[in-house]
Amino acid sequence: MSINPRLTKKQIKEDYAIIAYCGYCDLYYTLLQAKKVGHTERMEGWGADVYEITPSICIVTGYAPFGNLRLNYEFTHSYEEVARKFYNNTATTPIDKLHELWEKLAHDIAQKGKKQI
């Protein structure tokens, strides 16, 4: 079994209630150690990576992201600034801090999702 399996949009839509999406590298540091469940492809090749934040929330990021909740630049940038600081001048991964950040991210995404409905 592949570590980074190819997924279809249909599979992702069946598995997650909230599919948040953003552009390529908008959440690079935030998702660097997150649980990557797979990727999507398009005619040109790779389309996007899919990260599971909670069992009901995933984030799709890449050249061809999709979903039911768009994460705008201001939202993603605020998380990236925090996550980037975790990696400055450190030889070890701050996984405990990242877990806290992912919990806050999941909460904020869920709240955004409720407002959108």
PAVO-166225 format. One line per field, with one value per residue: residue number from 1; residue in three letters; chain; y negated, z, x negated of N, C-alpha, C in turn. Coordinates in steps of 0.1 Angstrom, whole numbers. Each point is the difference from the previous one (the first is absolute). Example, Ala and Ser with C-alpha at 12.3 -4.5 7.8 and 13.67 -1.06 7.14 Angstrom:
% PAVO-166225
kero (1, 2)
tikol (ALA, SER)
zadren (A, A)
n_north (57, -11)
n_up (78, -7)
n_east (-132, 4)
ca_north (-12, -11)
ca_up (0, 0)
ca_east (9, -9)
c_north (-12, -11)
c_up (0, 8)
c_east (-9, 8)
//
This chain:
% PAVO-166225
kero (1, 2, 3, 4, 5, 6, 7, 8, 9, 10, 11, 12, 13, 14, 15, 16, 17, 18, 19, 20, 21, 22, 23, 24, 25, 26, 27, 28, 29, 30, 31, 32, 33, 34, 35, 36, 37, 38, 39, 40, 41, 42, 43, 44, 45, 46, 47, 48, 49, 50, 51, 52, 53, 54, 55, 56, 57, 58, 59, 60, 61, 62, 63, 64, 65, 66, 67, 68, 69, 70, 71, 72, 73, 74, 75, 76, 77, 78, 79, 80, 81, 82, 83, 84, 85, 86, 87, 88, 89, 90, 91, 92, 93, 94, 95, 96, 97, 98, 99, 100, 101, 102, 103, 104, 105, 106, 107, 108, 109, 110, 111, 112, 113, 114, 115, 116, 117)
tikol (MET, SER, ILE, ASN, PRO, ARG, LEU, THR, LYS, LYS, GLN, ILE, LYS, GLU, ASP, TYR, ALA, ILE, ILE, ALA, TYR, CYS, GLY, TYR, CYS, ASP, LEU, TYR, TYR, THR, LEU, LEU, GLN, ALA, LYS, LYS, VAL, GLY, HIS, THR, GLU, ARG, MET, GLU, GLY, TRP, GLY, ALA, ASP, VAL, TYR, GLU, ILE, THR, PRO, SER, ILE, CYS, ILE, VAL, THR, GLY, TYR, ALA, PRO, PHE, GLY, ASN, LEU, ARG, LEU, ASN, TYR, GLU, PHE, THR, HIS, SER, TYR, GLU, GLU, VAL, ALA, ARG, LYS, PHE, TYR, ASN, ASN, THR, ALA, THR, THR, PRO, ILE, ASP, LYS, LEU, HIS, GLU, LEU, TRP, GLU, LYS, LEU, ALA, HIS, ASP, ILE, ALA, GLN, LYS, GLY, LYS, LYS, GLN, ILE)
zadren (A, A, A, A, A, A, A, A, A, A, A, A, A, A, A, A, A, A, A, A, A, A, A, A, A, A, A, A, A, A, A, A, A, A, A, A, A, A, A, A, A, A, A, A, A, A, A, A, A, A, A, A, A, A, A, A, A, A, A, A, A, A, A, A, A, A, A, A, A, A, A, A, A, A, A, A, A, A, A, A, A, A, A, A, A, A, A, A, A, A, A, A, A, A, A, A, A, A, A, A, A, A, A, A, A, A, A, A, A, A, A, A, A, A, A, A, A)
n_north (12, -10, -7, -3, 6, 4, -12, 3, -9, 9, 7, -11, -3, 13, -3, -13, -5, -4, -6, -4, -11, 0, -11, 3, 6, -3, 12, -4, -9, -5, 4, -5, 1, -5, 6, 3, -1, -9, 2, -10, 4, -6, -4, -12, 7, -2, 1, 8, -4, 11, -9, 10, -9, 5, 10, -13, -4, -3, -1, -7, 2, -9, 5, 10, -8, 7, -3, 0, -3, -12, 3, -13, -8, -9, 10, 4, -13, -2, 12, -4, -12, 6, 8, -10, -6, 10, -3, -12, 2, 10, 9, -3, 9, -11, 13, -2, -10, 9, 9, -9, -3, 13, 2, -11, 5, 12, -5, -8, 11, 7, -10, -1, 13, -2, -10, 8, 9)
n_up (0, -8, 3, -13, 4, -12, 2, 0, -7, -7, 0, -3, -10, -2, 2, -5, 12, 5, -12, 8, -8, -5, -4, -10, 10, -1, 2, -7, 9, -1, -12, 3, 13, -7, 4, -9, -5, -8, -13, -7, -12, -10, -11, 6, 9, 10, 9, 10, 12, 7, 10, 8, 4, -3, 6, 3, 2, -13, -4, -11, -3, -10, -12, 4, 10, 9, 2, 12, 3, -5, 1, 4, -7, 5, -2, -12, -3, 7, -5, -12, 4, 6, -10, -8, 10, -1, -12, 4, -5, -6, 7, 9, -3, 1, 0, 13, -4, -9, 10, 8, -9, -2, 13, 1, -10, 5, 12, -5, -5, 11, 7, -9, 1, 13, -1, -8, 8)
n_east (-8, 4, -11, 1, 11, 3, 6, 12, 6, 5, -11, -6, 9, -2, -13, 2, 5, -12, 0, -9, -2, -12, -7, -8, -5, 13, 0, -11, -4, 12, -1, -12, 5, 10, 11, -9, 13, -5, 1, 3, 5, -6, 5, -4, 6, -9, 10, 0, -4, 3, 3, 0, 9, 12, 7, 5, -12, -1, -12, 5, -13, -1, -3, 6, 1, 7, 12, 5, -13, 0, -13, 3, -7, 9, 9, -4, -2, 11, 4, -4, 4, 10, 4, -2, 5, 8, -2, 0, -12, 6, -6, 10, 8, 6, 1, -4, -8, -5, 0, -5, -9, -1, 0, -8, -8, 2, -2, -10, -5, 2, -5, -10, 0, 1, -8, -6, 4)
ca_north (-12, -12, -9, -12, 6, -9, 0, -7, -10, 8, 6, -11, -5, 10, 3, -11, -9, -13, 1, -14, 0, -12, 2, 7, -5, -10, 6, 9, 3, 5, 14, 7, 13, 4, 13, 0, 12, 3, -11, 1, -2, -6, 4, -4, 7, -3, -11, -5, 9, 0, 2, 2, -7, 8, 10, -5, -12, 1, -12, 4, -11, 3, -8, 2, 3, -1, 3, -8, -12, -7, -7, -11, -3, -6, 11, 9, -7, -1, 13, 2, -8, 7, 13, -3, -3, 13, 7, -9, 3, 13, 13, 10, -4, -4, 7, -3, -13, 1, 7, -11, -8, 8, -1, -13, -1, 8, -8, -11, 4, 4, -12, -6, 9, -2, -14, 1, 8)
ca_up (0, -1, 11, -5, -10, -9, 4, -9, 7, 5, 13, 10, 4, 8, 13, 9, 0, -3, -9, -1, -10, -1, -11, 2, 11, 9, 14, 0, 13, 8, -4, -3, 7, 1, -6, -14, -3, -14, -9, -12, -12, -11, -13, 0, 10, 14, 1, 14, 11, 9, 14, 10, 12, 10, -8, -9, -7, -7, -7, -13, -4, -12, -12, -3, 13, -1, 12, 3, 9, -5, 10, -7, 3, 13, 9, -1, 3, 15, 4, -5, 8, 12, -3, -5, 12, 6, -7, 0, 9, 8, -7, 3, -4, 12, -3, 10, -4, -12, 3, 5, -11, -9, 8, -2, -14, -2, 6, -8, -13, 3, 2, -13, -7, 6, -5, -14, -2)
ca_east (8, -8, 1, 7, 8, 8, 14, 9, 8, 12, -4, -2, 13, 7, -7, -2, 12, -5, -12, -6, -10, -8, -9, -13, -9, 6, -2, -12, -5, 11, 3, -12, 0, 14, 3, 4, 7, -2, 0, 8, -7, 7, -6, -14, -7, 4, 10, 1, -3, 12, -4, 11, -2, 8, 7, 11, -6, -13, -5, -5, -8, -8, 3, 15, 7, 15, 7, 13, -3, -12, -8, -6, -14, -2, 2, -12, -12, -1, -5, -13, -9, -3, -7, -14, -8, -3, -12, -11, -11, 2, -4, 10, 14, 9, 12, 11, 5, 8, 13, 8, 4, 9, 13, 6, 3, 12, 11, 3, 7, 14, 8, 2, 9, 14, 4, 2, 12)
c_north (-12, -9, -13, 5, -11, 2, -7, -11, 7, 6, -10, -5, 10, 1, -12, -10, -14, 3, -14, 0, -13, 3, 7, -7, -10, 5, 9, 4, 6, 15, 9, 14, 5, 14, -1, 13, 4, -13, 2, -3, -7, 4, -3, 8, -3, -12, -6, 11, -1, 4, 1, -8, 6, 10, -5, -13, 3, -14, 5, -13, 5, -9, 1, 4, -1, 3, -8, -11, -5, -7, -11, -3, -5, 11, 9, -7, -1, 13, 2, -8, 7, 12, -3, -3, 13, 6, -9, 5, 12, 12, 11, -5, -3, 6, -3, -14, 1, 7, -11, -9, 6, 0, -13, -2, 8, -8, -12, 4, 5, -12, -7, 8, -3, -13, 1, 7, -8)
c_up (0, 12, -3, -11, -8, 5, -11, 8, 7, 14, 11, 5, 8, 14, 9, -2, -5, -8, -2, -10, -1, -11, 4, 9, 9, 15, 1, 13, 9, -2, -2, 6, 2, -7, -15, -4, -15, -9, -11, -12, -10, -13, -1, 10, 14, 0, 14, 10, 9, 14, 9, 13, 11, -9, -10, -7, -7, -6, -13, -5, -12, -12, -4, 12, -3, 14, 2, 10, -5, 12, -7, 5, 14, 11, 0, 5, 15, 6, -4, 8, 14, -2, -4, 12, 8, -6, 0, 11, 9, -8, 1, -5, 12, -1, 10, -3, -13, 2, 6, -11, -9, 7, -2, -14, -2, 6, -8, -14, 3, 2, -13, -8, 5, -5, -14, -3, 1)
c_east (-9, 2, 8, 10, 8, 15, 9, 8, 12, -4, -1, 13, 8, -5, 0, 12, -5, -13, -5, -10, -7, -11, -13, -9, 6, -1, -12, -5, 11, 2, -12, -1, 14, 2, 5, 6, -1, 0, 10, -8, 10, -7, -15, -9, 6, 9, 0, -3, 12, -6, 12, -3, 8, 6, 10, -5, -13, -3, -6, -8, -9, 3, 15, 7, 15, 6, 12, -3, -13, -7, -7, -14, -2, 1, -13, -12, -2, -5, -14, -11, -3, -8, -15, -9, -4, -13, -12, -11, 2, -4, 11, 14, 8, 14, 11, 6, 9, 14, 10, 5, 10, 14, 7, 5, 13, 12, 4, 7, 14, 9, 3, 10, 15, 5, 4, 14, 12)
//
